């Protein structure tokens, strides 16, 4: 229906003035790029490339760059977002998980050596205790489980820090001024319900 209802419309009126006489056509071929001619005896200066950090912060804030920085460098996303107070918090999470991994690994090795020695009837550091082979194996397995959970915790901390940097960079571009397009405020007016009704309600205003 739209196609068959279209009518031609004149968008411009031809100019009534006389066109200027045609000028001579240049016979030289166009130059693809301008050639920079340096003064005699001087060396042409090459344009310096922008440094990596300067190029990295050109379109700040960029959520994708914050994401990449957080993935590559622990706490790099917070540094990119200039949230300096969040860097020690992120570092504390990483350090806590690394210390947990180190501690559980050490205890796992100690009880593993003692358990194997107990099975072979050899002396070990827990000889003077009431721990038998079953107890040593149970404690060893407990530290092994905690070690694996610590690795998962380290991955979780890194994922949380990365997501926080990405979301924070997005939020920095949001308009949080008072002149927003969506407002909820109390309003006093009338409502047509068969007859005029006066009351207090909430108005949803879209600008």
N, CA, C and O of each residue as an XYZ file, in Angstrom:
828
protein
N       0.838     -1.209      0.000
C       0.000      0.000      0.000
C       0.865      1.249      0.000
O       0.543      2.234     -0.664
N       1.980      1.206      0.757
C       2.857      2.367      0.781
C       3.483      2.621     -0.575
O       3.648      3.769     -0.987
N       3.841      1.520     -1.286
C       4.489      1.679     -2.587
C       3.538      2.322     -3.593
O       3.950      3.217     -4.331
N       2.273      1.887     -3.644
C       1.330      2.387     -4.642
C       0.799      3.772     -4.288
O       0.255      4.453     -5.157
N       0.938      4.202     -3.052
C       0.444      5.525     -2.661
C       1.509      6.593     -2.742
O       1.238      7.746     -2.404
N       2.734      6.249     -3.185
C       3.807      7.239     -3.252
C       3.617      8.108     -4.483
O       3.330      7.597     -5.565
N       3.773      9.412     -4.328
C       3.692     10.376     -5.437
C       5.026     11.090     -5.548
O       5.651     11.363     -4.524
N       5.480     11.399     -6.735
C       6.741     12.148     -6.892
C       6.621     13.551     -6.320
O       5.606     14.222     -6.506
N       7.637     13.979     -5.641
C       7.661     15.301     -5.014
C       8.923     16.006     -5.466
O      10.005     15.419     -5.454
N       8.791     17.275     -5.868
C       9.943     18.073     -6.278
C      10.605     18.634     -5.038
O      10.002     19.403     -4.290
N      11.858     18.239     -4.826
C      12.555     18.688     -3.628
C      13.298     19.987     -3.832
O      13.581     20.683     -2.857
N      13.631     20.346     -5.083
C      14.382     21.563     -5.368
C      13.828     22.213     -6.632
O      13.236     21.566     -7.496
N      14.044     23.483     -6.694
C      13.668     24.252     -7.884
C      14.935     24.565     -8.651
O      15.903     25.028     -8.048
N      14.974     24.328     -9.985
C      16.194     24.645    -10.744
C      16.571     26.110    -10.609
O      15.714     26.993    -10.608
N      17.881     26.351    -10.496
C      18.382     27.709    -10.347
C      18.184     28.471    -11.648
O      18.502     27.979    -12.730
N      17.653     29.682    -11.522
C      17.404     30.501    -12.725
C      18.628     31.290    -13.145
O      18.635     31.873    -14.229
N      19.672     31.327    -12.313
C      20.868     32.075    -12.672
C      21.678     31.302    -13.688
O      21.608     30.076    -13.761
N      22.450     32.039    -14.473
C      23.315     31.410    -15.453
C      24.494     30.763    -14.754
O      25.052     31.326    -13.812
N      24.874     29.582    -15.213
C      26.021     28.898    -14.644
C      27.296     29.579    -15.102
O      27.340     30.085    -16.223
N      28.353     29.612    -14.266
C      29.619     30.228    -14.695
C      30.248     29.422    -15.810
O      30.023     28.215    -15.906
N      31.037     30.074    -16.658
C      31.682     29.347    -17.753
C      32.612     28.273    -17.211
O      33.229     28.433    -16.158
N      32.698     27.177    -17.954
C      33.545     26.073    -17.540
C      35.001     26.475    -17.585
O      35.453     27.127    -18.526
N      35.732     26.076    -16.553
C      37.156     26.400    -16.499
C      37.966     25.314    -17.169
O      37.471     24.217    -17.429
N      39.202     25.627    -17.440
C      40.078     24.662    -18.097
C      40.364     23.494    -17.176
O      40.525     23.659    -15.966
N      40.424     22.330    -17.756
C      40.669     21.116    -16.984
C      42.165     20.940    -16.800
O      42.941     21.084    -17.744
N      42.561     20.627    -15.572
C      43.978     20.407    -15.277
C      44.429     19.106    -15.921
O      43.789     18.068    -15.752
N      45.524     19.164    -16.654
C      46.007     17.967    -17.351
C      46.946     17.139    -16.504
O      47.278     16.016    -16.883
N      47.389     17.663    -15.358
C      48.288     16.901    -14.491
C      47.478     15.914    -13.654
O      46.388     16.245    -13.189
N      47.998     14.716    -13.461
C      47.258     13.743    -12.630
C      47.245     14.171    -11.178
O      48.192     14.811    -10.721
N      46.214     13.841    -10.451
C      46.147     14.216     -9.028
C      47.203     13.482     -8.212
O      47.553     12.338     -8.501
N      47.696     14.163     -7.196
C      48.697     13.578     -6.307
C      47.970     12.829     -5.196
O      47.067     13.367     -4.556
N      48.377     11.579     -4.978
C      47.692     10.747     -3.977
C      47.898     11.284     -2.570
O      46.938     11.370     -1.805
N      49.107     11.641     -2.213
C      49.406     12.133     -0.868
C      50.280     13.369     -0.991
O      51.144     13.423     -1.867
N      50.080     14.356     -0.139
C      50.947     15.537     -0.177
C      52.378     15.183      0.213
O      52.620     14.433      1.159
N      53.293     15.730     -0.522
C      54.710     15.466     -0.286
C      55.273     16.576      0.587
O      55.217     17.754      0.233
N      55.818     16.182      1.738
C      56.400     17.158      2.649
C      57.837     17.431      2.211
O      58.674     16.530      2.169
N      58.106     18.723      1.878
C      59.439     19.127      1.441
C      60.108     19.849      2.595
O      59.609     20.868      3.073
N      61.227     19.324      3.037
C      61.954     19.929      4.142
C      62.953     20.929      3.609
O      63.430     20.778      2.484
N      63.285     21.952      4.387
C      64.296     22.930      3.947
C      65.616     22.248      3.651
O      65.912     21.163      4.153
N      66.402     22.917      2.818
C      67.685     22.347      2.408
C      68.600     22.174      3.607
O      68.723     23.066      4.447
N      69.245     21.007      3.676
C      70.191     20.743      4.748
C      69.575     20.252      6.025
O      70.280     20.080      7.019
N      68.252     20.013      6.034
C      67.592     19.530      7.253
C      67.030     18.151      6.995
O      66.772     17.771      5.853
N      66.842     17.405      8.074
C      66.301     16.057      7.998
C      64.831     16.113      8.350
O      64.473     16.695      9.373
N      63.957     15.521      7.529
C      62.533     15.557      7.852
C      62.249     14.876      9.198
O      62.775     13.805      9.500
N      61.411     15.528      9.984
C      61.094     15.041     11.326
C      59.936     14.064     11.231
O      58.890     14.385     10.668
N      60.121     12.873     11.781
C      59.073     11.875     11.798
C      58.157     12.115     13.000
O      58.606     12.486     14.084
N      56.865     11.892     12.775
C      55.908     12.075     13.867
C      56.091     10.966     14.895
O      56.169      9.786     14.551
N      56.156     11.357     16.137
C      56.357     10.390     17.212
C      55.075      9.624     17.473
O      53.985     10.194     17.483
N      55.219      8.328     17.685
C      54.066      7.510     18.032
C      53.682      7.744     19.482
O      54.529      7.962     20.349
N      52.384      7.694     19.717
C      51.904      7.888     21.076
C      52.315      6.706     21.941
O      52.327      5.560     21.490
N      52.645      7.000     23.170
C      53.022      5.951     24.095
C      51.832      5.061     24.417
O      50.672      5.447     24.271
N      52.167      3.850     24.864
C      51.111      2.860     25.098
C      50.128      3.342     26.158
O      48.916      3.239     25.968
N      50.634      3.864     27.269
C      49.741      4.299     28.341
C      48.858      5.454     27.892
O      47.691      5.533     28.274
N      49.422      6.360     27.071
C      48.634      7.492     26.598
C      47.518      7.019     25.681
O      46.389      7.504     25.757
N      47.845      6.061     24.809
C      46.811      5.519     23.927
C      45.797      4.699     24.719
O      44.617      4.652     24.369
N      46.263      4.055     25.785
C      45.367      3.216     26.573
C      44.310      4.048     27.292
O      43.184      3.590     27.486
N      44.667      5.266     27.688
C      43.735      6.119     28.425
C      43.060      7.156     27.526
O      42.464      8.107     28.032
N      43.142      6.993     26.208
C      42.576      7.996     25.312
C      41.057      8.101     25.466
O      40.534      9.193     25.686
N      40.356      6.993     25.352
C      38.893      7.014     25.408
C      38.378      6.619     26.796
O      37.385      5.902     26.920
N      39.064      7.093     27.830
C      38.674      6.805     29.213
C      37.330      7.466     29.515
O      37.110      8.599     29.088
N      36.415      6.798     30.242
C      36.499      5.406     30.706
C      35.939      4.439     29.665
O      34.882      4.686     29.085
N      36.642      3.357     29.436
C      36.234      2.322     28.492
C      36.070      1.011     29.256
O      37.062      0.472     29.746
N      34.842      0.477     29.375
C      34.641     -0.752     30.156
C      35.461     -1.931     29.644
O      35.928     -2.748     30.437
N      35.639     -2.028     28.324
C      36.401     -3.157     27.781
C      37.868     -3.092     28.205
O      38.465     -4.115     28.538
N      38.444     -1.899     28.194
C      39.829     -1.752     28.620
C      39.971     -2.036     30.114
O      40.963     -2.621     30.549
N      38.977     -1.618     30.893
C      39.004     -1.939     32.327
C      38.937     -3.443     32.543
O      39.582     -3.973     33.447
N      38.153     -4.136     31.709
C      38.052     -5.592     31.812
C      39.381     -6.254     31.465
O      39.834     -7.147     32.181
N      40.009     -5.823     30.371
C      41.286     -6.423     29.967
C      42.375     -6.157     31.006
O      43.178     -7.039     31.313
N      42.398     -4.935     31.545
C      43.407     -4.604     32.548
C      43.231     -5.440     33.809
O      44.214     -5.860     34.420
N      41.977     -5.682     34.202
C      41.718     -6.482     35.396
C      42.054     -7.947     35.171
O      42.482     -8.632     36.099
N      41.866     -8.439     33.944
C      42.191     -9.834     33.657
C      43.690    -10.078     33.645
O      44.159    -11.116     34.113
N      44.445     -9.120     33.108
C      45.893     -9.306     32.960
C      46.628     -9.023     34.267
O      47.504     -9.786     34.672
N      46.264     -7.918     34.925
C      46.955     -7.494     36.148
C      45.970     -7.520     37.311
O      44.925     -6.876     37.223
N      46.258     -8.235     38.393
C      45.365     -8.198     39.553
C      45.222     -6.770     40.084
O      46.204     -6.135     40.469
N      43.989     -6.281     40.098
C      43.730     -4.911     40.520
C      43.972     -3.882     39.431
O      43.843     -2.684     39.681
N      44.323     -4.327     38.214
C      44.580     -3.377     37.129
C      43.336     -2.628     36.695
O      43.420     -1.472     36.282
N      42.175     -3.276     36.785
C      40.936     -2.588     36.428
C      40.618     -1.449     37.369
O      40.144     -0.396     36.941
N      40.878     -1.655     38.663
C      40.653     -0.575     39.635
C      41.634      0.576     39.407
O      41.276      1.740     39.585
N      42.865      0.256     39.015
C      43.833      1.302     38.704
C      43.385      2.080     37.476
O      43.491      3.306     37.449
N      42.883      1.380     36.454
C      42.406      2.053     35.239
C      41.226      2.964     35.558
O      41.130      4.064     35.014
N      40.322      2.515     36.440
C      39.168      3.332     36.812
C      39.510      4.433     37.800
O      38.650      5.234     38.167
N      40.787      4.476     38.239
C      41.261      5.482     39.202
C      40.535      5.359     40.537
O      40.298      6.353     41.223
N      40.190      4.133     40.894
C      39.610      3.850     42.206
C      40.736      3.320     43.096
O      40.813      2.125     43.381
N      41.594      4.225     43.522
C      42.808      3.811     44.233
C      42.488      3.129     45.554
O      43.228      2.242     45.981
N      41.393      3.525     46.215
C      41.078      2.947     47.521
C      40.621      1.491     47.410
O      40.611      0.775     48.412
N      40.242      1.043     46.210
C      39.828     -0.347     46.032
C      41.012     -1.282     45.786
O      40.886     -2.497     45.940
N      42.152     -0.725     45.407
C      43.314     -1.568     45.100
C      43.779     -2.354     46.327
O      44.009     -3.557     46.203
N      43.931     -1.729     47.525
C      44.338     -2.534     48.693
C      43.334     -3.624     49.053
O      43.727     -4.690     49.527
N      42.033     -3.370     48.833
C      41.022     -4.384     49.134
C      41.182     -5.582     48.201
O      41.130     -6.733     48.636
N      41.376     -5.297     46.910
C      41.586     -6.387     45.954
C      42.872     -7.146     46.269
O      42.904     -8.375     46.208
N      43.931     -6.410     46.605
C      45.202     -7.062     46.932
C      45.070     -7.934     48.173
O      45.663     -9.011     48.235
N      44.293     -7.480     49.169
C      44.101     -8.279     50.381
C      43.402     -9.596     50.063
O      43.734    -10.630     50.642
N      42.429     -9.566     49.140
C      41.756    -10.804     48.754
C      42.699    -11.785     48.085
O      42.666    -12.982     48.371
N      43.542    -11.277     47.191
C      44.517    -12.153     46.526
C      45.511    -12.737     47.532
O      45.800    -13.933     47.506
N      46.030    -11.883     48.417
C      47.028    -12.339     49.387
C      46.432    -13.388     50.321
O      47.089    -14.378     50.645
N      45.190    -13.175     50.754
C      44.556    -14.141     51.665
C      44.419    -15.512     51.003
O      44.699    -16.534     51.630
N      43.996    -15.538     49.754
C      43.835    -16.820     49.057
C      45.184    -17.497     48.799
O      45.295    -18.719     48.902
N      46.209    -16.703     48.464
C      47.536    -17.282     48.224
C      48.115    -17.850     49.508
O      48.734    -18.914     49.492
N      47.919    -17.147     50.628
C      48.394    -17.666     51.906
C      47.659    -18.943     52.303
O      48.261    -19.857     52.866
N      46.367    -19.008     52.013
C      45.606    -20.225     52.321
C      46.101    -21.397     51.480
O      46.217    -22.517     51.978
N      46.390    -21.141     50.213
C      46.919    -22.203     49.352
C      48.262    -22.692     49.874
O      48.505    -23.897     49.936
N      49.139    -21.758     50.250
C      50.469    -22.128     50.733
C      50.390    -22.923     52.035
O      51.085    -23.927     52.192
N      49.549    -22.479     52.967
C      49.435    -23.160     54.255
C      48.862    -24.570     54.095
O      49.391    -25.522     54.668
N      47.789    -24.705     53.322
C      47.179    -26.027     53.145
C      48.109    -26.976     52.388
O      48.108    -28.180     52.643
N      48.903    -26.436     51.455
C      49.851    -27.278     50.724
C      50.933    -27.821     51.650
O      51.305    -28.990     51.556
N      51.442    -26.969     52.549
C      52.478    -27.409     53.480
C      51.960    -28.508     54.413
O      52.625    -29.526     54.603
N      50.776    -28.302     54.992
C      50.234    -29.310     55.905
C      49.869    -30.593     55.167
O      50.002    -31.689     55.712
N      49.409    -30.454     53.923
C      49.102    -31.658     53.146
C      50.366    -32.492     52.934
O      50.325    -33.715     53.068
N      51.472    -31.855     52.610
C      52.721    -32.589     52.380
C      53.215    -33.246     53.667
O      53.707    -34.374     53.637
N      53.087    -32.550     54.793
C      53.540    -33.122     56.062
C      52.766    -34.396     56.397
O      53.361    -35.418     56.739
N      51.442    -34.331     56.297
C      50.654    -35.509     56.650
C      50.742    -36.581     55.569
O      50.568    -37.762     55.871
N      51.001    -36.215     54.351
C      51.204    -37.215     53.307
C      52.468    -38.025     53.567
O      52.466    -39.250     53.446
N      53.554    -37.331     53.927
C      54.808    -38.028     54.244
C      54.643    -38.930     55.474
O      55.125    -40.062     55.508
N      53.936    -38.384     56.494
C      53.728    -39.190     57.706
C      52.845    -40.407     57.421
O      53.084    -41.491     57.953
N      51.833    -40.223     56.585
C      50.934    -41.346     56.270
C      51.676    -42.458     55.524
O      51.516    -43.634     55.850
N      52.478    -42.096     54.536
C      53.245    -43.108     53.799
C      54.264    -43.804     54.700
O      54.491    -45.008     54.585
N      54.880    -43.018     55.607
C      55.841    -43.627     56.534
C      55.147    -44.578     57.505
O      55.697    -45.623     57.851
N      53.941    -44.219     57.943
C      53.195    -45.086     58.860
C      52.831    -46.399     58.187
O      52.869    -47.453     58.821
N      52.476    -46.343     56.897
C      52.147    -47.572     56.177
C      53.363    -48.488     56.034
O      53.222    -49.711     56.039
N      54.554    -47.902     55.906
C      55.780    -48.687     55.731
C      56.439    -49.043     57.060
O      57.437    -49.764     57.086
N      55.881    -48.539     58.167
C      56.462    -48.818     59.475
C      57.704    -48.008     59.761
O      58.519    -48.412     60.591
N      57.873    -46.883     59.105
C      59.032    -46.031     59.304
C      58.691    -44.917     60.282
O      57.524    -44.549     60.417
N      59.709    -44.367     60.978
C      59.436    -43.260     61.909
C      59.036    -41.979     61.154
O      59.472    -41.740     60.027
N      58.199    -41.169     61.808
C      57.779    -39.883     61.236
C      57.528    -38.916     62.385
O      57.669    -39.288     63.550
N      57.158    -37.680     62.068
C      57.054    -36.628     63.095
C      55.862    -36.807     64.026
O      55.795    -36.139     65.058
N      54.919    -37.689     63.696
C      53.750    -37.895     64.550
C      53.796    -39.260     65.251
O      52.759    -39.834     65.584
N      55.019    -39.767     65.468
C      55.162    -41.070     66.125
C      54.662    -41.054     67.563
O      54.048    -42.021     68.013
N      54.912    -39.990     68.273
C      54.580    -39.923     69.700
C      53.149    -39.466     69.941
O      52.805    -39.102     71.066
N      52.337    -39.476     68.950
C      50.929    -39.092     69.102
C      50.052    -40.328     68.942
O      50.537    -41.411     68.617
N      48.773    -40.153     69.171
C      47.823    -41.258     69.050
C      47.265    -41.392     67.630
O      46.314    -42.140     67.404
N      47.843    -40.687     66.698
C      47.341    -40.745     65.323
C      47.822    -42.016     64.636
O      49.020    -42.294     64.584
N      46.876    -42.781     64.112
C      47.239    -43.968     63.338
C      47.159    -43.644     61.850
O      46.990    -42.487     61.465
N      47.280    -44.670     61.023
C      47.282    -44.450     59.575
C      45.964    -43.868     59.084
O      45.946    -43.019     58.192
N      44.841    -44.337     59.679
C      43.536    -43.804     59.272
C      43.390    -42.335     59.612
O      42.874    -41.559     58.808
N      43.849    -41.939     60.819
C      43.768    -40.535     61.212
C      44.640    -39.658     60.317
O      44.224    -38.575     59.904
N      45.844    -40.128     60.021
C      46.733    -39.347     59.157
C      46.141    -39.168     57.757
O      46.245    -38.097     57.160
N      45.526    -40.222     57.251
C      44.907    -40.126     55.919
C      43.729    -39.164     55.928
O      43.554    -38.383     54.993
N      42.918    -39.218     56.987
C      41.753    -38.334     57.073
C      42.183    -36.866     57.165
O      41.608    -36.002     56.502
N      43.193    -36.592     57.988
C      43.667    -35.214     58.115
C      44.317    -34.743     56.809
O      44.142    -33.599     56.389
N      45.076    -35.658     56.173
C      45.695    -35.300     54.887
C      44.651    -34.949     53.843
O      44.796    -33.966     53.116
N      43.596    -35.753     53.768
C      42.543    -35.487     52.796
C      41.824    -34.169     53.084
O      41.400    -33.467     52.166
N      41.694    -33.842     54.379
C      41.073    -32.571     54.736
C      41.876    -31.382     54.240
O      41.309    -30.433     53.699
N      43.195    -31.421     54.419
C      44.034    -30.330     53.929
C      44.064    -30.295     52.399
O      44.168    -29.220     51.808
N      43.974    -31.450     51.761
C      43.924    -31.486     50.302
C      42.646    -30.819     49.793
O      42.677    -30.076     48.812
N      41.531    -31.085     50.459
C      40.264    -30.461     50.074
C      40.324    -28.949     50.280
O      39.857    -28.181     49.439
N      40.907    -28.527     51.414
C      41.023    -27.092     51.672
C      41.930    -26.404     50.648
O      41.703    -25.252     50.277
N      42.951    -27.122     50.201
C      43.834    -26.552     49.185
C      43.085    -26.320     47.876
O      43.238    -25.279     47.236
N      42.280    -27.292     47.491
C      41.503    -27.146     46.266
C      40.475    -26.021     46.392
O      40.251    -25.263     45.448
N      39.855    -25.922     47.567
C      38.911    -24.828     47.784
C      39.611    -23.469     47.754
O      39.023    -22.477     47.324
N      40.856    -23.424     48.208
C      41.611    -22.167     48.167
C      41.906    -21.743     46.739
O      41.868    -20.554     46.422
N      42.201    -22.709     45.873
C      42.392    -22.388     44.454
C      41.101    -21.852     43.842
O      41.123    -20.889     43.075
N      39.978    -22.478     44.184
C      38.689    -21.980     43.695
C      38.413    -20.587     44.238
O      37.886    -19.729     43.530
N      38.774    -20.363     45.507
C      38.595    -19.036     46.091
C      39.440    -17.984     45.407
O      38.988    -16.855     45.213
N      40.671    -18.339     45.035
C      41.527    -17.398     44.311
C      40.919    -17.043     42.962
O      40.923    -15.879     42.561
N      40.396    -18.046     42.261
C      39.729    -17.779     40.987
C      38.488    -16.913     41.196
O      38.213    -16.014     40.402
N      37.731    -17.189     42.280
C      36.543    -16.389     42.565
C      36.883    -14.945     42.877
O      36.180    -14.033     42.440
N      37.959    -14.725     43.632
C      38.379    -13.350     43.933
C      38.774    -12.620     42.653
O      38.405    -11.462     42.456
N      39.522    -13.295     41.787
C      39.932    -12.666     40.526
C      38.720    -12.348     39.651
O      38.662    -11.291     39.023
N      37.761    -13.261     39.611
C      36.550    -13.016     38.832
C      35.749    -11.860     39.420
O      35.239    -11.024     38.674
N      35.632    -11.801     40.734
C      34.882    -10.729     41.385
C      35.536     -9.376     41.147
O      34.853     -8.397     40.847
N      36.859     -9.318     41.281
C      37.572     -8.056     41.054
C      37.439     -7.608     39.598
O      37.307     -6.415     39.325
N      37.472     -8.561     38.664
C      37.341     -8.228     37.246
C      35.952     -7.697     36.935
O      35.817     -6.684     36.249
N      34.922     -8.367     37.427
C      33.549     -7.919     37.177
C      33.305     -6.557     37.817
O      32.632     -5.704     37.238
N      33.853     -6.357     39.010
C      33.668     -5.063     39.682
C      34.275     -3.924     38.861
O      33.676     -2.854     38.745
N      35.460     -4.151     38.293
C      36.098     -3.121     37.474
C      35.287     -2.838     36.223
O      35.148     -1.681     35.828
N      34.745     -3.884     35.587
C      33.949     -3.717     34.370
C      32.674     -2.939     34.664
O      32.335     -2.007     33.935
N      31.960     -3.316     35.731
C      30.701     -2.651     36.076
C      30.960     -1.217     36.524
O      30.208     -0.310     36.166
N      32.016     -1.006     37.302
C      32.324      0.337     37.780
C      32.651      1.270     36.626
O      32.282      2.444     36.658
N      33.340      0.766     35.607
C      33.636      1.592     34.438
C      32.366      1.941     33.681
O      32.248      3.046     33.151
N      31.413      1.019     33.622
C      30.122      1.317     32.999
C      29.380      2.393     33.785
O      28.813      3.317     33.201
N      29.386      2.272     35.106
C      28.634      3.219     35.936
C      29.211      4.629     35.857
O      28.482      5.599     36.065
N      30.488      4.762     35.564
C      31.096      6.085     35.479
C      30.573      6.879     34.288
O      30.666      8.106     34.280
N      30.021      6.194     33.274
C      29.480      6.882     32.105
C      27.996      7.161     32.230
O      27.421      7.792     31.342
N      27.355      6.716     33.296
C      25.921      6.944     33.447
C      25.654      8.386     33.868
O      26.457      9.007     34.564
N      24.507      8.901     33.430
C      24.092     10.246     33.815
C      23.386     10.168     35.160
O      22.300      9.599     35.271
N      24.007     10.740     36.172
C      23.418     10.734     37.518
C      23.050     12.153     37.959
O      22.948     12.433     39.153
N      22.850     13.051     36.975
C      22.477     14.423     37.310
C      21.005     14.481     37.697
O      20.283     13.489     37.599
N      20.572     15.662     38.140
C      19.179     15.835     38.549
C      18.231     15.878     37.357
O      17.035     15.630     37.510
N      18.746     16.186     36.182
C      17.908     16.309     34.997
C      17.816     14.954     34.302
O      18.383     14.768     33.226
N      17.116     14.024     34.903
C      16.948     12.693     34.343
C      15.607     12.605     33.616
O      14.723     13.435     33.824
N      15.470     11.606     32.776
C      14.254     11.461     31.997
C      13.185     10.648     32.721
O      12.066     10.524     32.222
N      13.506     10.099     33.876
C      12.576      9.246     34.603
C      12.493      9.740     36.043
O      13.490      9.733     36.764
N      11.295     10.171     36.464
C      11.117     10.699     37.816
C       9.832     10.155     38.415
O       8.812     10.036     37.737
N       9.902      9.831     39.685
C       8.712      9.444     40.446
C       8.574     10.433     41.594
O       9.485     10.593     42.406
N       7.419     11.095     41.649
C       7.238     12.109     42.680
C       5.761     12.180     43.068
O       4.898     11.810     42.273
N       5.461     12.648     44.272
C       4.058     12.820     44.678
C       3.374     13.874     43.812
O       4.002     14.840     43.378
N       2.079     13.676     43.567
C       1.327     14.617     42.740
C      -0.092     14.729     43.272
O      -0.629     13.781     43.845
N      -0.690     15.890     43.077
C      -2.068     16.170     43.478
C      -2.843     16.499     42.222
O      -2.494     17.443     41.514
N      -3.895     15.736     41.927
C      -4.651     15.982     40.701
C      -5.993     15.302     40.751
O      -6.460     14.886     41.811
N      -6.609     15.194     39.590
C      -7.941     14.590     39.478
C      -7.838     13.289     38.709
O      -6.919     13.108     37.911
N      -8.773     12.386     38.942
C      -8.812     11.093     38.287
C     -10.243     10.836     37.850
O     -11.172     10.920     38.654
N     -10.420     10.519     36.565
C     -11.767     10.322     36.014
C     -12.239      8.907     36.310
O     -11.785      7.954     35.676
N     -13.136      8.768     37.257
C     -13.732      7.471     37.605
C     -15.262      7.620     37.606
O     -15.919      7.344     38.610
N     -15.816      8.059     36.467
C     -17.245      8.326     36.415
C     -17.559      9.704     36.941
O     -18.403     10.415     36.397
N     -16.881     10.072     37.990
C     -17.022     11.411     38.547
C     -15.651     11.875     39.006
O     -14.751     11.062     39.221
N     -15.497     13.160     39.152
C     -14.202     13.724     39.519
C     -13.805     13.255     40.915
O     -14.574     13.349     41.872
N     -12.590     12.752     40.995
C     -12.077     12.236     42.270
C     -10.799     12.994     42.613
O      -9.867     13.049     41.811
N     -10.764     13.561     43.777
C      -9.593     14.287     44.247
C      -8.835     13.416     45.239
O      -9.436     12.789     46.111
N      -7.532     13.381     45.104
C      -6.745     12.590     46.032
C      -5.259     12.796     45.798
O      -4.854     13.536     44.901
N      -4.463     12.139     46.607
C      -3.006     12.208     46.523
C      -2.504     10.887     45.954
O      -2.916      9.824     46.418
N      -1.626     10.934     44.964
C      -1.106      9.731     44.357
C       0.356      9.914     43.964
O       1.033     10.825     44.440
N       0.821      9.048     43.104
C       2.192      9.089     42.602
C       2.147      9.271     41.091
O       1.435      8.548     40.393
N       2.902     10.231     40.593
C       2.959     10.488     39.159
C       4.242      9.923     38.577
O       5.318     10.090     39.151
N       4.130      9.262     37.450
C       5.287      8.749     36.706
C       5.515      9.696     35.538
O       4.719      9.729     34.599
N       6.592     10.463     35.589
C       6.844     11.513     34.605
C       7.979     11.090     33.684
O       9.083     10.798     34.143
N       7.706     11.058     32.390
C       8.707     10.750     31.367
C       8.937     11.970     30.522
O       8.014     12.462     29.872
N      10.165     12.471     30.521
C      10.491     13.649     29.707
C      11.057     13.202     28.364
O      11.397     14.039     27.528
